[in-house]
Amino acid sequence: MTKELLLQSEWQKRIGSSKLATKSKLRGQHKGSHRSNRFGSSMDFSDFREYHAGDDVRQVDWNVYARTEKYFIKRFLDEQEMRVHILLDASKSMVHPEKWLLARQLALALGQLVLQNDDRLSFSVISAQPVIPFRKKGATYKQAFAHTIASLQRPSLKDSFVQHAMKQLAKGQTVLILITDGLEPIAEWEALIQRLPRYAGDIRIIQIETQEEMKPNFTGDVELYDIETDEKLNISVSNQIIQQYINKKAEHEKKFQLLCAKYGVATIQLVAEEGFSSAFFHRLKKANWIM
């Protein structure tokens, strides 16, 4: 598979004019394309302050001195790189074709936003097959990252995505993005989410679900198959049972949202069938995740 099959050329052009937005204090120590809260040597002027012994005399503004007969130096905003880690869920609950396609498309598009702005990207996958983490900086690695995403195998991990997530994280990130369906038990999510603020200043979870997961449309005698445990269960599905499922799922989502809000984690829920263009250029932009 090639990146053209994941992202249309029209989408690529629009992605090229976008940026990943964040209010987090930038932490990278290397030069990048983002203004930090610190003062340094970029060309972006900030303000003046009085000259103190030991300051660089080259920063003295002589025009101000001519008007005030006082020494002032110019201050400039420093530029630092943004560090972004994208963590992708490749457990078996993500195996639905449209869900897995959208998850990879979003990972690819967000990763390219990071690389094209000369920032540092880390990408890792929780999957049954070992995948070497991708850690690169700069636009020259966009093609390599596209190849990494295109080479990912069909989700087959039977274990919990949440229980393995901590092994892939590194501290000192500006933004941490988790792409998952969020279906693991709330207790597991709480154990993970309460620890995430140690790793990044800006944490985001993208939940991808299918219409069928949100509201099943089948009734009668069916054999249910747990895709993660391989367990099978014969059941007669009625409207009452479907409503019980919907209520239980709504309760899970409410608890999940409250948990994320408690720890300052931003979330967005996407429907796989609505496709990449709606998810990326409408939903993420409306949420101010990209600009």
C-alpha positions in Angstrom: 0.0 0.0 0.0 1.2 3.5 -0.8 0.4 6.8 0.8 -1.6 7.8 -2.2 -4.2 5.1 -1.3 -4.4 6.5 2.2 -4.5 10.2 1.5 -5.8 11.7 -1.8 -3.6 14.3 -3.5 -6.2 17.0 -2.9 -6.1 16.2 0.9 -2.3 16.3 0.8 -2.4 19.9 -0.6 -4.8 21.0 2.1 -2.7 19.3 4.8 0.4 21.1 3.5 -1.2 24.5 4.4 -2.2 23.4 7.9 -0.5 23.3 11.3 -0.9 21.4 14.5 -2.2 23.9 17.1 -1.3 23.7 20.8 -1.4 26.0 23.8 1.2 23.9 25.6 4.5 25.4 26.6 7.0 24.2 24.1 9.7 22.0 25.5 12.2 21.1 22.8 15.7 22.5 23.2 16.4 22.6 19.4 15.3 25.2 16.9 11.9 24.8 15.3 9.2 26.8 13.7 7.1 27.6 16.9 7.4 30.5 19.2 8.0 29.6 22.8 7.4 31.5 26.0 11.2 32.1 26.4 13.3 34.9 25.0 16.1 34.1 22.6 17.6 34.9 19.3 14.9 34.6 16.7 13.9 37.5 14.5 10.5 38.0 16.2 10.7 41.2 18.2 8.9 41.1 21.7 9.7 44.3 23.7 12.3 46.4 25.4 13.9 46.2 28.8 16.5 48.3 30.5 20.1 47.5 30.0 21.9 45.7 32.8 25.6 45.0 33.3 26.6 41.9 31.4 23.9 42.2 28.7 25.0 42.0 25.1 25.7 45.5 23.9 24.8 44.5 20.4 21.1 44.4 21.6 21.1 48.0 22.7 18.6 50.1 20.7 20.4 53.3 19.9 17.3 55.0 18.4 15.6 54.6 21.8 18.8 55.9 23.5 18.7 59.0 21.2 15.2 59.8 22.3 15.5 58.9 26.0 19.2 59.0 26.8 18.6 55.6 28.5 20.0 52.3 27.5 17.4 49.7 26.5 17.9 46.3 24.8 15.6 44.5 22.4 14.1 41.2 23.4 13.2 38.6 20.9 11.0 35.5 21.1 12.9 32.3 21.0 11.8 29.5 18.6 11.7 25.9 19.8 10.6 22.7 18.2 7.4 21.0 19.0 7.7 17.4 20.2 4.7 15.3 19.2 4.1 11.6 20.1 1.3 9.8 18.2 0.2 6.4 19.7 -2.0 4.2 17.6 -4.3 1.4 18.8 -3.9 -1.7 16.7 -5.9 -4.1 19.0 -8.5 -6.3 17.4 -11.4 -4.0 18.3 -9.9 -1.6 15.6 -10.1 -4.2 12.9 -13.2 -2.8 11.2 -12.0 -1.7 7.7 -13.3 1.8 7.9 -12.2 2.3 11.5 -8.7 1.1 10.8 -8.5 3.1 7.6 -9.5 6.4 9.3 -7.1 5.7 12.2 -4.2 5.3 9.8 -5.2 8.3 7.7 -5.4 10.5 10.8 -2.0 9.2 12.1 -0.4 9.9 8.7 -1.9 13.4 8.3 -1.1 14.5 11.9 2.4 13.1 11.6 3.0 15.0 8.3 1.8 18.2 10.0 4.5 17.8 12.6 7.3 16.9 10.1 6.5 19.6 7.6 6.9 22.3 10.2 10.4 21.1 11.2 9.2 19.6 14.4 10.1 16.3 16.1 7.7 13.3 15.6 7.5 10.1 17.6 5.1 7.5 16.4 4.4 4.1 17.9 1.8 1.3 17.6 0.3 -1.1 20.2 0.1 -4.2 18.0 0.6 -7.9 18.0 3.5 -7.6 15.6 6.5 -5.5 16.8 6.7 -2.2 15.0 9.9 -0.1 15.4 9.0 3.3 16.7 9.4 6.2 14.2 11.4 9.1 15.6 12.4 11.8 13.1 12.4 15.5 12.6 11.8 17.6 9.5 10.0 17.4 6.2 12.5 15.2 4.5 11.1 12.3 6.5 7.5 12.7 5.3 7.8 9.9 2.7 9.5 7.6 5.2 6.6 8.1 7.7 4.0 7.5 4.9 5.8 4.2 4.2 5.7 3.3 7.9 1.9 3.9 8.1 1.2 2.1 4.9 3.2 -0.9 6.1 1.1 -1.5 9.2 -0.5 -4.9 9.5 -4.2 -5.5 10.1 -5.0 -5.1 13.8 -4.7 -8.5 15.6 -3.7 -7.7 19.2 -5.9 -9.6 21.6 -4.6 -7.7 24.7 -5.7 -4.4 26.0 -4.3 -1.3 24.2 -4.5 0.7 27.5 -2.4 -1.8 29.5 0.4 -1.6 26.9 0.3 2.1 26.2 2.7 3.2 29.0 5.6 1.1 27.5 5.6 3.3 24.4 5.5 6.7 26.0 8.4 9.1 26.5 8.5 12.2 28.8 9.1 15.8 27.6 6.5 15.8 24.8 4.7 19.0 23.8 1.6 17.0 22.5 0.6 13.4 23.0 -2.1 12.0 20.7 -3.8 8.7 21.3 -5.8 7.2 18.4 -8.1 4.5 19.7 -11.8 3.5 20.0 -11.7 3.9 23.8 -13.6 0.7 24.5 -11.5 -0.7 27.3 -12.9 -0.7 30.8 -13.0 2.6 32.6 -10.8 1.3 35.4 -8.0 0.6 32.9 -8.4 4.0 31.4 -8.2 5.7 34.7 -4.9 3.9 35.6 -3.5 5.2 32.3 -5.0 8.7 32.0 -4.0 9.8 35.5 -0.3 9.2 34.6 -0.4 10.9 31.1 0.2 14.5 32.4 3.8 13.4 33.3 4.5 12.8 29.7 3.1 15.9 27.8 1.6 19.3 28.4 -1.1 18.8 25.8 -2.8 15.4 25.8 -5.5 14.4 23.2 -7.5 11.3 22.6 -9.1 10.6 19.2 -11.9 8.1 19.6 -13.0 6.3 16.4 -16.2 4.3 16.4 -18.5 2.7 13.8 -22.2 3.4 13.4 -22.9 -0.3 14.3 -20.9 0.1 17.6 -22.9 3.2 18.4 -26.3 1.7 17.5 -26.6 -2.0 16.4 -29.2 -2.5 13.8 -29.7 -6.3 14.0 -32.3 -8.4 15.8 -33.2 -12.0 16.2 -31.1 -15.1 17.0 -27.4 -14.3 16.4 -24.0 -15.6 17.5 -22.0 -12.8 19.0 -18.2 -13.0 18.6 -15.8 -11.2 20.9 -13.1 -10.1 18.5 -10.5 -9.6 21.2 -11.1 -12.8 23.2 -12.4 -15.1 20.5 -15.3 -16.0 22.8 -18.7 -16.8 21.2 -22.2 -16.4 22.6 -25.5 -17.3 21.2 -28.2 -14.8 22.0 -31.6 -13.6 20.9 -31.4 -9.9 20.3 -34.5 -7.8 20.9 -35.1 -4.1 20.8 -34.9 -4.1 24.6 -31.5 -5.7 24.6 -30.2 -3.2 22.0 -31.5 -0.4 24.2 -29.7 -1.8 27.2 -26.5 -1.9 25.2 -27.0 1.7 24.1 -27.6 2.8 27.6 -24.5 0.9 28.9 -22.3 2.4 26.2 -23.6 5.9 26.9 -22.7 5.3 30.6 -19.2 4.2 29.5 -18.8 7.3 27.3 -20.0 9.6 30.1 -17.5 8.2 32.6 -14.7 8.4 30.0 -15.4 12.0 29.2 -15.5 12.9 32.9 -12.3 11.1 33.5 -10.5 12.9 30.7 -11.9 16.3 31.9 -10.6 15.6 35.4 -7.0 15.2 34.1 -7.1 17.9 31.4 -7.2 15.5 28.5 -8.9 16.7 25.3 -11.1 14.2 23.5 -12.9 14.1 20.2 -15.3 11.3 19.0 -15.3 10.5 15.3 -17.5 8.1 13.3 -15.5 6.0 10.9 -18.1 6.0 8.1 -18.0 9.8 7.9 -14.5 9.6 6.4 -11.2 11.4 6.6 -12.2 14.7 5.0 -15.0 15.4 7.5 -12.9 14.2 10.5 -9.7 16.1 9.7 -10.7 19.3 7.9 -14.0 19.9 9.7 -14.0 18.2 13.2 -10.4 18.6 14.1 -10.3 22.2 12.8 -13.5 23.1 14.5 -12.0 21.7 17.8 -8.9 24.0 17.2 -6.7 20.9 17.1 -5.3 22.1 13.7 -5.2 25.5 12.1 
